[in-house]
Amino acid sequence: MSLLGAVKTSVYIYLVPVITVVASALILHERITWITLLGALLTLLGSFISEKKVQRKRIPNTLPKLQ
Protein backbone atom coordinates (compact mmCIF):
# COMPACT_ATOMS: atom_id res chain seq x y z
CA MET A 1 0.00 0.00 0.00
CA SER A 2 1.42 3.38 -0.96
CA LEU A 3 0.68 6.68 0.69
CA LEU A 4 -0.79 9.58 -1.22
CA GLY A 5 0.81 12.97 -0.93
CA ALA A 6 -0.95 16.04 0.37
CA VAL A 7 -1.49 17.50 -3.11
CA LYS A 8 -3.02 14.31 -4.53
CA THR A 9 -5.27 13.97 -1.50
CA SER A 10 -6.48 17.56 -1.80
CA VAL A 11 -7.34 17.00 -5.46
CA TYR A 12 -9.56 14.07 -4.50
CA ILE A 13 -11.18 16.15 -1.76
CA TYR A 14 -11.92 18.95 -4.24
CA LEU A 15 -13.59 16.47 -6.60
CA VAL A 16 -16.13 15.32 -3.99
CA PRO A 17 -18.58 18.23 -4.64
CA VAL A 18 -18.41 17.62 -8.40
CA ILE A 19 -19.18 13.94 -7.91
CA THR A 20 -22.01 14.89 -5.55
CA VAL A 21 -23.57 17.22 -8.16
CA VAL A 22 -23.45 14.52 -10.82
CA ALA A 23 -24.83 11.88 -8.46
CA SER A 24 -27.66 14.13 -7.30
CA ALA A 25 -28.62 14.87 -10.90
CA LEU A 26 -28.62 11.17 -11.82
CA ILE A 27 -30.15 9.69 -8.68
CA LEU A 28 -32.36 12.45 -7.27
CA HIS A 29 -33.15 14.14 -10.60
CA GLU A 30 -31.89 17.49 -9.30
CA ARG A 31 -31.64 20.32 -11.79
CA ILE A 32 -28.14 21.53 -12.57
CA THR A 33 -28.15 25.31 -12.80
CA TRP A 34 -25.60 27.37 -14.69
CA ILE A 35 -23.93 28.49 -11.47
CA THR A 36 -23.55 24.87 -10.33
CA LEU A 37 -22.10 23.95 -13.71
CA LEU A 38 -19.73 26.90 -13.55
CA GLY A 39 -18.58 25.90 -10.07
CA ALA A 40 -17.99 22.31 -11.17
CA LEU A 41 -16.02 23.45 -14.21
CA LEU A 42 -13.87 25.79 -12.14
CA THR A 43 -13.21 23.00 -9.65
CA LEU A 44 -12.16 20.63 -12.42
CA LEU A 45 -9.99 23.31 -14.02
CA GLY A 46 -8.27 24.04 -10.72
CA SER A 47 -7.64 20.34 -10.15
CA PHE A 48 -6.21 20.00 -13.65
CA ILE A 49 -3.91 23.01 -13.20
CA SER A 50 -2.65 21.79 -9.84
CA GLU A 51 -1.80 18.36 -11.28
CA LYS A 52 -0.19 19.61 -14.49
CA LYS A 53 3.55 19.08 -14.61
CA VAL A 54 5.47 22.26 -15.30
CA GLN A 55 8.12 21.92 -17.96
CA ARG A 56 10.90 24.36 -17.29
CA LYS A 57 13.16 25.54 -20.06
CA ARG A 58 16.82 25.12 -19.44
CA ILE A 59 18.52 28.49 -19.71
CA PRO A 60 21.99 28.26 -21.21
CA ASN A 61 24.78 29.71 -19.14
CA THR A 62 26.10 32.71 -21.09
CA LEU A 63 28.28 34.11 -18.33
CA PRO A 64 32.04 33.88 -18.81
CA LYS A 65 33.77 31.32 -16.61
CA LEU A 66 35.96 32.63 -13.82
CA GLN A 67 39.45 31.17 -13.52
C-alpha positions as CSV (number, residue, x, y, z in Angstrom):
1,M,0.0,0.0,0.0
2,S,1.4,3.4,-1.0
3,L,0.7,6.7,0.7
4,L,-0.8,9.6,-1.2
5,G,0.8,13.0,-0.9
6,A,-1.0,16.0,0.4
7,V,-1.5,17.5,-3.1
8,K,-3.0,14.3,-4.5
9,T,-5.3,14.0,-1.5
10,S,-6.5,17.6,-1.8
11,V,-7.3,17.0,-5.5
12,Y,-9.6,14.1,-4.5
13,I,-11.2,16.1,-1.8
14,Y,-11.9,19.0,-4.2
15,L,-13.6,16.5,-6.6
16,V,-16.1,15.3,-4.0
17,P,-18.6,18.2,-4.6
18,V,-18.4,17.6,-8.4
19,I,-19.2,13.9,-7.9
20,T,-22.0,14.9,-5.6
21,V,-23.6,17.2,-8.2
22,V,-23.4,14.5,-10.8
23,A,-24.8,11.9,-8.5
24,S,-27.7,14.1,-7.3
25,A,-28.6,14.9,-10.9
26,L,-28.6,11.2,-11.8
27,I,-30.2,9.7,-8.7
28,L,-32.4,12.4,-7.3
29,H,-33.1,14.1,-10.6
30,E,-31.9,17.5,-9.3
31,R,-31.6,20.3,-11.8
32,I,-28.1,21.5,-12.6
33,T,-28.2,25.3,-12.8
34,W,-25.6,27.4,-14.7
35,I,-23.9,28.5,-11.5
36,T,-23.6,24.9,-10.3
37,L,-22.1,23.9,-13.7
38,L,-19.7,26.9,-13.6
39,G,-18.6,25.9,-10.1
40,A,-18.0,22.3,-11.2
41,L,-16.0,23.4,-14.2
42,L,-13.9,25.8,-12.1
43,T,-13.2,23.0,-9.6
44,L,-12.2,20.6,-12.4
45,L,-10.0,23.3,-14.0
46,G,-8.3,24.0,-10.7
47,S,-7.6,20.3,-10.1
48,F,-6.2,20.0,-13.7
49,I,-3.9,23.0,-13.2
50,S,-2.7,21.8,-9.8
51,E,-1.8,18.4,-11.3
52,K,-0.2,19.6,-14.5
53,K,3.5,19.1,-14.6
54,V,5.5,22.3,-15.3
55,Q,8.1,21.9,-18.0
56,R,10.9,24.4,-17.3
57,K,13.2,25.5,-20.1
58,R,16.8,25.1,-19.4
59,I,18.5,28.5,-19.7
60,P,22.0,28.3,-21.2
61,N,24.8,29.7,-19.1
62,T,26.1,32.7,-21.1
63,L,28.3,34.1,-18.3
64,P,32.0,33.9,-18.8
65,K,33.8,31.3,-16.6
66,L,36.0,32.6,-13.8
67,Q,39.5,31.2,-13.5
